[in-house]
Amino acid sequence: MTRKRKPLPAFRSEAEERRFWESRDSTDYVNWRKSERGRFPNLKPSTRAISLRLPVNLLERIKIAANKRDVPYQSLIKVWLAEKIDSA
């Protein structure tokens, strides 16, 4: 038996929609069995700038390593940090 879904209201703002979904079950409005997985290939993770003081010698060694790999040194630092966290 097919379940009758409630119609979605028109929202005036994202905040109004957020409040709506906080108190309701989406299965009353959406047939999740017919849903498709979304893909967002251009979605970039949020980033936050930080200030990190490094000894000049260490920074120069990092820049040399990045230059050998033909990548920006800040990108190399992020890769190394992620690898270290993943292996911990």
C-alpha positions as CSV (number, residue, x, y, z in Angstrom):
1,M,0.0,0.0,0.0
2,T,1.3,3.4,-1.0
3,R,1.5,5.9,1.9
4,K,0.1,9.4,1.2
5,R,2.7,12.0,1.8
6,K,2.0,15.4,3.3
7,P,2.8,18.4,0.9
8,L,5.9,20.4,1.8
9,P,5.1,24.0,2.8
10,A,6.9,27.0,1.1
11,F,9.6,28.4,3.4
12,R,10.4,32.1,3.5
13,S,13.9,31.4,4.9
14,E,16.4,28.7,5.7
15,A,15.9,29.4,9.4
16,E,12.1,28.8,9.0
17,E,12.8,25.5,7.2
18,R,15.3,24.5,9.9
19,R,12.7,25.1,12.6
20,F,10.1,23.1,10.6
21,W,12.4,20.0,10.3
22,E,13.5,20.1,13.9
23,S,10.0,19.1,15.0
24,R,8.9,16.8,12.2
25,D,9.6,13.3,10.8
26,S,10.8,13.6,7.2
27,T,9.1,10.3,6.3
28,D,5.7,12.0,6.5
29,Y,6.9,14.3,3.6
30,V,9.5,12.3,1.6
31,N,9.5,8.8,0.2
32,W,13.1,7.8,1.0
33,R,12.8,4.5,-0.9
34,K,12.7,6.5,-4.1
35,S,15.6,8.8,-3.2
36,E,18.9,8.9,-5.0
37,R,22.3,9.5,-3.4
38,G,23.5,13.1,-4.0
39,R,27.0,13.9,-5.3
40,F,28.7,17.2,-4.7
41,P,32.1,16.9,-6.5
42,N,33.0,20.6,-6.1
43,L,32.1,20.8,-2.4
44,K,35.1,21.9,-0.5
45,P,35.5,21.3,3.3
46,S,35.3,24.3,5.5
47,T,38.7,25.7,6.4
48,R,39.9,28.1,9.1
49,A,43.0,30.2,9.0
50,I,45.4,29.7,11.9
51,S,48.6,31.2,12.9
52,L,51.4,28.8,13.5
53,R,54.9,29.9,14.5
54,L,57.6,27.7,13.2
55,P,61.4,28.0,13.5
56,V,62.8,29.5,10.3
57,N,65.0,26.5,9.7
58,L,62.0,24.1,9.9
59,L,59.9,26.3,7.6
60,E,62.7,26.4,5.0
61,R,63.1,22.6,5.1
62,I,59.3,22.2,4.6
63,K,59.4,24.6,1.6
64,I,62.3,22.6,0.1
65,A,60.4,19.4,0.5
66,A,57.3,21.0,-1.0
67,N,59.3,22.4,-3.9
68,K,60.7,18.9,-4.7
69,R,57.1,17.6,-4.8
70,D,55.9,20.6,-6.8
71,V,53.2,21.4,-4.3
72,P,52.5,24.5,-2.2
73,Y,54.2,24.2,1.2
74,Q,51.0,24.9,3.1
75,S,49.3,22.0,1.2
76,L,52.1,19.7,2.1
77,I,51.8,20.6,5.8
78,K,48.1,19.8,5.6
79,V,48.8,16.4,4.0
80,W,51.5,15.6,6.6
81,L,49.2,16.5,9.5
82,A,46.4,14.5,8.1
83,E,48.6,11.4,7.6
84,K,50.0,11.7,11.1
85,I,46.5,12.0,12.6
86,D,45.3,9.0,10.6
87,S,48.2,6.9,11.7
88,A,47.8,7.8,15.4
